[in-house]
Amino acid sequence: MKGKRYKNRYNRNEPFTNTYSIVARDEKTGEFGIAVQSHWFAVGTAVPWIKPGVGVVATQSFVKLEYATYGLEMMESGKKPSAIMKKLLKKDPSPEIRQIVMMNAEGELEAFTGDKCVGEAGHIIGNGFSVQGNMMFHKETLQKMAIAFEKKKGPLAIRMLHAMKAADQCGGDIRGKQSACMKIVSPNIPKHQWDGIMLDIRVDDHHDPINELERLLRIHAAYHHMNRGELAFGENDMEEAFRQYAEAQKLYPDNHEMSFWQAISLANIGKYHEAYGILYILFDESPQWKELTRRLITAEILNVDIEFIEKIFSDDPEIIDDILEENFKKFGEIDAMFDGELDEEDLL
């Protein structure tokens, strides 16, 4: 080495990000993604690069972003990962300190580990996946990752998480752990730039990033069920909507907002009794849910009758008055009945 390029570890153009990762593709759906962990802050900003319908690149050890930028560009133009890797390594003045993996949307893979990457370092290419790492505590880490991914059944996110947990349990990064990331995209090039991202979760700084990543994946799944519930509700498929809401609640039982929107959906289809039961509990938890409910009526997101309003806000007459005032066109006729003084005709 003779100190030709390693005087300083940090170079803003080539950040020192030692890590382990997995790049993989789901054979059934065609979705593909990457998961990564490191004892480095915000590893998700440096190592994983992915584009729907095109491919994914992991650039680690001494990160060189040209591999990601040009790699994805060339994959999009139709070039194979093997040809791209060969071309970019040839142009790199320091290939021996790089660790790179590229996979296109069809699942074609190429990986490289330079002989000056900090040990334990290496990569294993399997059927539709590659695991790679450097500065790992134990030599067998990559083998355990590969076995874990191959044996685990289920969605791609769960399988990749299982591989990452296997590495973590084997000792992972010799320095410890700090950040993690998982990204999954569609196999198809989207019509709009903002489409095609199936999953994008980052843990930038945490004492146990893999378990935190797992927790966030569970929350992501819960919101996925909530969104499906909303879609079913919009299509008037109430049975499916409430089945999806129930699945969301199972995954994230402590989230009051999920309960709140379920109650709003119930109220909007006239199931007032069921809505009352949920809203009363939430109102006891925080008066802010009561205020939000009032605002939803004014915004015409919650469409209910005066009976519902008077019952749900029975302990707070001022809110009822505010609602009637703010929604005069809708409730004005009712409100007008109580304006002015009573006379004998009113009592008849």
ZIZI-V923916 format. One record per residue. SS is DSSP state (A for helix, B for strand, O for the rest). D_FIRST is the distance of its C-alpha to the first C-alpha in Angstrom with 1 decimal. Layout:
ss: (SS & SS)
d_first: (D_FIRST & D_FIRST)
//
This chain:
ss: (O & O & O & O & O & O & O & O & O & O & O & O & O & O & O & B & B & O & O & B & B & B & B & B & B & O & O & O & O & O & O & B & B & B & B & B & B & B & O & O & O & O & A & A & A & O & O & B & B & B & B & O & O & O & B & B & B & B & B & B & B & B & O & O & A & A & A & A & A & A & A & A & A & A & A & A & O & O & O & O & A & A & A & A & A & A & A & A & A & A & A & O & O & O & A & A & A & B & B & B & B & B & B & B & O & O & O & O & B & B & B & B & B & O & O & O & O & O & O & O & O & B & B & B & B & B & O & O & B & B & B & B & B & O & O & B & O & O & O & O & A & A & A & A & A & A & A & A & A & A & A & O & O & O & O & A & A & A & A & A & A & A & A & A & A & A & A & A & A & O & O & O & B & O & O & O & O & O & B & B & B & B & B & B & B & O & O & O & O & O & O & O & O & O & O & O & B & B & B & B & B & B & B & O & O & O & O & O & A & A & A & A & A & A & A & A & A & A & A & A & A & A & A & A & A & A & A & A & A & A & A & A & A & A & O & O & O & A & A & A & A & A & A & A & A & A & A & A & A & A & A & O & O & O & O & A & A & A & A & A & A & A & A & A & A & A & A & A & O & O & O & A & A & A & A & A & A & A & A & A & A & A & A & A & A & O & A & A & A & A & A & A & A & A & A & A & A & A & O & O & O & O & O & O & O & A & A & A & A & A & A & A & O & O & O & O & A & A & A & A & A & A & A & A & A & A & O & A & A & A & A & A & A & A & A & A & O & O & O & O & O & O & O & A & A & A & A & O)
d_first: (0.0 & 3.8 & 5.4 & 6.2 & 8.1 & 8.3 & 10.7 & 13.6 & 14.2 & 17.3 & 17.8 & 21.4 & 20.6 & 18.0 & 19.2 & 17.4 & 19.9 & 19.1 & 22.2 & 24.4 & 26.9 & 29.5 & 30.7 & 34.1 & 37.4 & 41.0 & 42.7 & 46.1 & 45.7 & 42.8 & 41.3 & 37.5 & 35.2 & 32.1 & 31.7 & 28.7 & 28.1 & 25.5 & 25.3 & 24.9 & 27.8 & 29.4 & 27.1 & 29.8 & 29.1 & 25.5 & 25.0 & 28.3 & 29.8 & 33.0 & 36.0 & 39.4 & 40.3 & 36.9 & 33.9 & 31.2 & 27.5 & 25.1 & 21.8 & 19.8 & 16.6 & 15.4 & 18.8 & 19.3 & 23.0 & 23.3 & 23.1 & 26.1 & 28.1 & 27.8 & 27.8 & 31.1 & 32.5 & 31.9 & 33.2 & 36.3 & 36.8 & 36.9 & 33.5 & 32.2 & 29.1 & 27.5 & 28.0 & 26.8 & 23.5 & 22.9 & 23.7 & 21.6 & 18.4 & 18.9 & 19.1 & 16.1 & 13.2 & 11.0 & 12.9 & 10.5 & 11.1 & 14.8 & 17.8 & 20.9 & 24.4 & 27.3 & 31.0 & 34.0 & 37.5 & 38.5 & 35.9 & 33.7 & 30.1 & 26.6 & 23.5 & 19.8 & 17.1 & 13.4 & 11.6 & 9.2 & 12.4 & 13.5 & 16.0 & 18.7 & 18.0 & 19.9 & 23.1 & 26.6 & 28.8 & 32.5 & 35.8 & 35.6 & 32.7 & 29.0 & 27.4 & 23.7 & 21.7 & 18.6 & 18.5 & 21.8 & 23.6 & 24.9 & 23.9 & 27.4 & 27.4 & 27.0 & 29.7 & 32.0 & 31.5 & 32.3 & 35.4 & 36.6 & 36.5 & 38.2 & 40.9 & 41.8 & 44.7 & 45.6 & 44.2 & 40.6 & 40.0 & 41.3 & 39.2 & 35.9 & 36.9 & 37.6 & 34.1 & 32.6 & 34.9 & 33.9 & 30.3 & 31.5 & 33.7 & 30.9 & 28.8 & 27.0 & 24.1 & 23.1 & 23.5 & 27.0 & 28.7 & 29.7 & 30.3 & 31.3 & 32.7 & 34.7 & 35.8 & 38.2 & 39.7 & 42.5 & 42.1 & 44.1 & 43.4 & 45.6 & 48.4 & 47.4 & 43.9 & 44.7 & 45.7 & 43.7 & 41.9 & 43.1 & 41.0 & 38.6 & 38.0 & 35.4 & 35.0 & 32.9 & 33.2 & 34.9 & 34.7 & 35.3 & 34.3 & 35.0 & 38.5 & 39.0 & 37.9 & 40.5 & 43.2 & 42.5 & 42.8 & 46.2 & 47.3 & 46.1 & 48.2 & 51.2 & 51.1 & 50.9 & 54.1 & 55.7 & 54.9 & 56.4 & 59.4 & 59.9 & 59.8 & 62.3 & 64.5 & 64.5 & 65.7 & 68.4 & 67.0 & 67.7 & 67.2 & 63.7 & 63.0 & 63.9 & 62.2 & 58.9 & 59.7 & 60.3 & 56.9 & 55.2 & 57.0 & 56.0 & 52.3 & 52.6 & 55.8 & 55.2 & 54.9 & 58.2 & 57.6 & 57.7 & 61.1 & 62.3 & 61.7 & 63.3 & 66.3 & 66.4 & 66.4 & 69.2 & 71.3 & 70.8 & 72.5 & 75.3 & 74.1 & 74.9 & 75.6 & 72.1 & 70.5 & 72.5 & 71.2 & 67.6 & 68.1 & 70.2 & 67.4 & 64.9 & 67.3 & 67.6 & 63.9 & 63.6 & 66.1 & 63.4 & 64.0 & 67.6 & 66.9 & 64.5 & 67.3 & 69.7 & 67.3 & 66.8 & 70.6 & 70.7 & 67.7 & 69.7 & 66.8 & 69.1 & 72.6 & 75.1 & 78.8 & 80.5 & 81.2 & 77.5 & 76.9 & 79.8 & 78.8 & 75.0 & 75.6 & 78.9 & 77.8 & 76.7 & 79.6 & 77.8 & 75.1 & 77.9 & 79.5 & 76.2 & 75.6 & 79.2 & 78.9 & 75.5 & 76.8 & 80.3 & 80.6 & 79.8 & 81.6 & 83.9 & 87.0 & 86.4 & 85.7 & 88.8 & 91.0 & 90.3 & 90.8 & 94.0 & 96.7 & 98.3 & 101.8 & 104.4 & 103.2 & 99.7 & 101.2 & 103.4)
//
